[in-house]
Amino acid sequence: MEKDQPEIDDQPSGEPPTEDTIRSLWHKYIDIRRGESAEIDINTLENPFDYQEGKITLQLHQGLEEEIFKRQKNELMQFLKKESGYHELTINIDLKELNNKKMLYTAQEKFNFLAEKYPRLLELKQKLGLDVDF
């Protein structure tokens, strides 16, 4: 073997790494960052993702998670490309809408919510002479 011959990567650049390889590298990156980053940065990286043929699709909630991930995306991409030897990896974000349901605090609010869902509750309340506030 000649000394001037370049090293051969475990994963050729033309062939995308397997899903197991990407998941393993992703968790390795999280472990490296765990001591350096805030917990919220780590939590964002622990969201589920899908992988197919060199394309990673990370599921994030709109707003804060999206902003946090954008700050660390370049470093993560460099790490994954270097470690996998596949330089055509891409990461896309699949944004999920936050569920902005109104919080129910009082007994009256809870009863009204349930009465909308189950209209017979109003009949029962009237027949039994019940009071929502106790």
N, C-alpha and C positions, 0 to 999 in steps of 0.2 A: 504494500500500500504506500502511495506517495505522501510526503508530508504536506505538499501544496494543495492537496485535494480538499475542497470545502466539506464541512460536516454536513451530514444529511439529517434533516429534521425527522423526528418520529412521524409527523403527519405532513405529507407533502402539501404545498400551497394550493395545488389544484384540487385536492380532495377535502371536503369539509369534515371536521371532527364529528365523532358520534355524540349523541345526546348525553350519554354517561360521562364522556370526557368534559363536555361543557358544564354540566351540573357539578362535577367534581372541582373544576377550576373556579366556578362561581363561588362555591362554598369555601374554597381555599382563599379567595380574595376577601370574602367576608371575615374569615378568621384573621387574616393579616390586618384588616382595617379595624377589627374589634378593639384593639388596644389604642388605636390612634384617633378614632372618630367618635362623635357623639352617638348615643344610642339610637336617636331618630334616623341618622344616616344608615345605620345597620338595619333597622326595621324596614326601611324602604327597600333595601336590597333583598330582604327576605320575602318579598311578595312573590307570588307564583309567576312563572314564565313558561312559555312554550318554545320549543326549538325544532326547526326543520331546515335542513340543508344550508347551514351557515347563517340562518336568520333567527334571531332571538326576539320574542315578543313578550315584553314585561308588562304585567297588569298593574296599573297604578290608579289611585283615586285622583280626581282633578284637584288642583290647588297645591297645597303644601308638598305632598309627596312628589308631584311632578317637578316642582322647583328644586327640591332636595336632590332628586335623581339627576337633573340636568347639570348640577354642580360637579357630580362625581362620574358622569358618563364617560368623559374622555379618558380619565385614568383607568376606569374599568375596561374600556375598549382596548387600550394599549396593553394592559395585563393579559386579557384573553387572547389577543392576537399573538403576543410574544410567546405565551405559554403553550398555545395550541399549534403555533406555526402556520396557522391559516389566516392570511391577512385580508380576507374578504368578508369577515364577519360583520354583521350589522345588528344593531339593537333598535327595535321599534317599540314605541310605547302604546299600549292599548288603555285608553283612559276610561275609567268607570265613573259614572256620575255618583256623587255623594247623595245619600238618601236623606233629604232635608225634611223629615217628618216633624210635625209639631210635637213637642214633648207634652205628655199629659201629666199634670201635677196634682190637680185637685180631684176629689171624688166625683164632682159634677162633670168635669172634663172627661174623666174615664168612663162614666156612665153614658154620656152623650156619644162618645166614640163607639161603645159597645151597642148602644141603641141604634145607631146608623147601620151597624153590621148585622144586628139581630133585632128587627123591629118589634118582635113579640115581647121584648123586655119592657117596653113602654106599657103594654097591656098588663103585664104581670105587676108592674109597679103600681098602676092605678087600681087593679083588682085587690091587691094585698094591702094597699094604703101605705106603701113604703116611702121612706124619705132617703134621698141619696146622701145628704150630709148627716154624718153621725158623729 
